[in-house]
C-alpha cells in the first residue's frame, strides 16, 4: 500500500477521471447504470470501491439510493466535489470487512475492482461481505476482464496495452500464483515516471465457487453491460449472482 488511502492516494485521485476518461463516456456508463437500476428496483444499491462516483452518481440520479464503501479518502473527496456528491452516502473502509447498516437490493463491483484484492482469501471475504448486505432475492454484480494469458508467447510475462511517445502501459502475469500488475510509464520533459498497482486475476469458474461459498447462485453472465452473450472470445464479463429468497 502507498499510504492509508491504499493505491489510490492523492497523487492518483487528482488525475483519475482524466486518465480513465474512456470509462466515463456515456456509452460506457449508461448501459451499466441501466442494468444496476433494473436490479435495484425499489431497493438500495451498495457500491464496493465507489471511487470518484463514475457509476454511483448517475445511478443516484435515476432515483436509486446509493451507498458506497471505499478506503481512499482522496477518491471520495472527488466524488463529494461533484454535483450530487453530497447525496451519496460513503463509508470509509475496505470492502472485504466493512459493514453498512441495513440491507440492499444490489451490491456491485465494477471496472476490475475485484482484482484489487490480491489474495484468494480476500476475494472470498469480499463475496461474503457483499452477500451479507443483500436482502433475500438481492444480487451481487461483478464486472471484470478475462486474463489475457493467450497473448503471452512462451517465456514472456508482459502484455502491453498502450504505447505512445509519452506513455507506455503493460500488464505482467505470474501464472503460478495468479498475481498480476498493471504498470504505467509516463514521459514528461524527458523524465520517466513509473507507477504500478498489483492485482490478482480470477476466472469466472473461480468466482462462481466464491459465490457458492457466500450462499449465492449464478443468475446471469454476459460479455458486457449490453447483455451480449459471454463466449470463449469475450475480453471481459459481467456476472450476476443472486441471494436465494428464503
Beta strands, then each sheet from edge to edge (+ up, - down):
strand 1: 45-48
strand 2: 66-70
strand 3: 89-92
strand 4: 104-109
strand 5: 134-145
strand 6: 158-163
strand 7: 167-174
strand 8: 179-188
strand 9: 191-200
strand 10: 216-222
strand 11: 236-243
sheet 1: 3+ 2+ 1+ 4+ 5+ 11- 10+
sheet 2: 6+ 7- 8+ 9-
end
